[in-house]
Amino acid sequence: MMTDMNEFNQHDLPPENESSDNESPRRGKAPREDPMRTSRFSAEQIADILKEHEAGCGMAELCRRHGISQQTFYRWRQKYGGLERTEVGRLKALEDENSRLKRLVAEQALDLQALRDLLRKNF
């Protein structure tokens, strides 16, 4: 005897701890992927790690203790080297403001271009 296509067995369902739509069983939904990963460390924490190195702590031991790679340490030193903790926070705030303003300028430029195209087509 043939079964209807809409009928299914209980064995066809995923187990309770699995999900068919990429949901995490612990958190409910799968986290959205961010195109750029953020650091586990705040800018102030990075400044503190760099100060430890300047105080004489070895780089390999410092990287091992904080769970970072040497490449990450070098990149941090290039970007934040020589800055105080408060200056690092100010730098981060200025970078955020700069990116926000760049987005605004880009949006306005797109609006302006759309209006110019519209005016050219009307005349």
Helices and strands as residue ranges (DSSP letters): G 10-12, H 43-54, H 59-66, H 70-80, H 85-122
